[in-house]
């Protein structure tokens, strides 16, 4: 998960298994990653909390990656070696997965920058309106 907008960019996060046992709990984190293998089936719950700064709304990005990717070739687990074309395809596939992760990271950074820029633009506009009113009052 990663906090994109709001306050000091930090939230509390908690993950519980179907029995209510807490598997993961972190306080005031901007971003984090947690990997685990579910020991049994059921409904796992996660909660993002903003208790410590209730006046600030926050936007949180989170991503689930469930299980392993299926093999690129159905016969990839065979005993014989891959051909040169197949091994090239596998390495390109792995590189493209890495590119997707980088793109997600940069999109999140762009969203944070856009939020900050829009907030700054709003503040500058209000300041300019205030200055214009003061200038008008002083000139009258």
C-alpha positions as CSV (number, residue, x, y, z in Angstrom):
1,X,0.0,0.0,0.0
2,X,1.0,3.6,-0.4
3,X,-0.7,6.8,0.8
4,X,-1.1,9.1,-2.2
5,X,-2.7,12.2,-0.8
6,X,-3.6,13.7,2.6
7,X,-2.0,15.0,5.7
8,X,1.4,13.6,6.5
9,X,0.9,10.8,4.1
10,X,0.6,8.1,6.8
11,X,-2.0,5.6,7.9
12,X,-2.4,2.7,10.2
13,X,-2.9,-0.7,8.5
14,X,-4.1,-4.0,10.0
15,X,-4.6,-7.4,8.4
16,X,-6.6,-10.2,10.1
17,X,-7.2,-13.8,9.2
18,X,-10.7,-15.4,9.2
19,X,-10.4,-16.2,12.9
20,X,-9.7,-12.5,13.8
21,X,-6.0,-13.1,14.5
22,X,-3.9,-10.1,13.5
23,X,-1.3,-11.1,10.9
24,X,0.0,-7.6,10.2
25,X,-0.2,-4.3,12.1
26,X,1.7,-1.1,11.4
27,X,1.1,2.4,12.7
28,X,1.7,5.7,10.8
29,X,3.3,4.2,7.7
30,X,3.5,6.0,4.3
31,X,4.0,2.8,2.4
32,X,4.7,-0.8,3.0
33,X,4.6,-4.3,1.6
34,X,3.6,-7.5,3.3
35,X,3.9,-11.0,1.9
36,X,2.3,-14.0,3.4
37,X,0.8,-17.4,2.5
38,X,-2.7,-18.0,3.6
39,X,-2.8,-21.1,5.8
40,X,-6.5,-21.7,5.1
41,X,-9.4,-20.5,3.1
42,X,-11.7,-17.8,4.3
43,X,-12.3,-14.1,4.4
44,X,-9.2,-12.1,5.3
45,X,-9.9,-8.5,6.4
46,X,-7.6,-5.5,6.1
47,X,-8.3,-2.1,7.5
48,X,-6.7,1.3,6.9
49,X,-7.2,3.7,9.8
50,X,-6.9,7.5,9.9
51,X,-7.7,7.9,13.6
52,X,-4.8,10.2,14.5
53,X,-5.7,12.8,11.8
54,X,-9.5,12.7,11.4
55,X,-9.7,16.1,9.7
56,X,-7.5,15.1,6.7
57,X,-9.0,12.8,4.0
58,X,-6.5,10.4,2.6
59,X,-6.2,8.4,-0.6
60,X,-4.5,5.0,-0.3
61,X,-3.4,2.8,-3.2
62,X,-3.2,-0.9,-2.5
63,X,-2.4,-3.9,-4.7
64,X,-3.0,-7.6,-4.2
65,X,-0.9,-10.2,-5.9
66,X,-2.5,-13.5,-5.4
67,X,-0.6,-16.7,-6.3
68,X,2.1,-17.3,-8.9
69,X,1.7,-16.4,-12.5
70,X,0.8,-19.4,-14.7
71,X,3.7,-20.6,-16.8
72,X,4.2,-18.7,-20.0
73,X,4.4,-21.9,-22.0
74,X,2.1,-24.9,-21.0
75,X,5.0,-27.2,-21.4
76,X,7.5,-25.0,-19.4
77,X,7.8,-27.5,-16.6
78,X,9.0,-30.2,-19.0
79,X,12.3,-32.1,-18.5
80,X,14.0,-30.9,-21.7
81,X,15.6,-27.5,-22.0
82,X,13.8,-24.5,-23.5
83,X,14.6,-23.5,-27.0
84,X,16.4,-20.2,-27.6
85,X,13.1,-18.5,-28.7
86,X,11.2,-19.8,-25.6
87,X,13.9,-18.7,-23.2
88,X,14.0,-15.2,-24.9
89,X,10.2,-15.0,-24.5
90,X,10.5,-15.9,-20.8
91,X,13.2,-13.3,-20.1
92,X,11.2,-10.6,-22.0
93,X,8.1,-11.6,-20.0
94,X,10.0,-11.2,-16.7
95,X,11.4,-7.8,-17.8
96,X,7.9,-6.6,-18.8
97,X,6.6,-7.5,-15.3
98,X,9.4,-5.4,-13.8
99,X,8.4,-2.5,-16.2
100,X,4.8,-2.7,-15.0
101,X,6.0,-2.4,-11.3
102,X,8.0,0.7,-12.2
103,X,5.1,2.2,-14.1
104,X,2.9,1.7,-11.1
105,X,5.5,3.4,-8.9
106,X,5.8,6.4,-11.2
107,X,2.1,6.7,-11.6
108,X,1.7,6.9,-7.8
109,X,4.5,9.5,-7.6
110,X,2.8,11.5,-10.4
111,X,-0.5,11.4,-8.5
112,X,1.2,12.7,-5.3
113,X,2.9,15.5,-7.3
114,X,-0.4,16.4,-9.0
115,X,-2.2,16.6,-5.6
116,X,0.4,18.8,-4.1
117,X,0.4,21.1,-7.2
118,X,-3.4,21.4,-7.2
119,X,-3.3,22.2,-3.4
120,X,-0.7,24.9,-4.0
121,X,-2.6,26.3,-6.9
122,X,-5.7,26.6,-4.7
123,X,-3.8,28.4,-2.0
124,X,-2.2,30.8,-4.4
125,X,-5.6,31.6,-5.9
126,X,-7.1,32.3,-2.5
127,X,-4.1,34.5,-1.5
128,X,-4.4,36.4,-4.8
129,X,-8.1,37.0,-4.2
130,X,-7.3,38.2,-0.7
131,X,-4.6,40.6,-2.0
132,X,-6.9,42.0,-4.6
133,X,-9.6,42.7,-2.0
134,X,-7.1,44.4,0.3
135,X,-5.8,46.4,-2.6
136,X,-9.3,47.5,-3.5
137,X,-10.2,48.4,0.1
138,X,-6.9,50.4,0.5
139,X,-7.5,52.2,-2.8
140,X,-11.1,53.2,-1.9
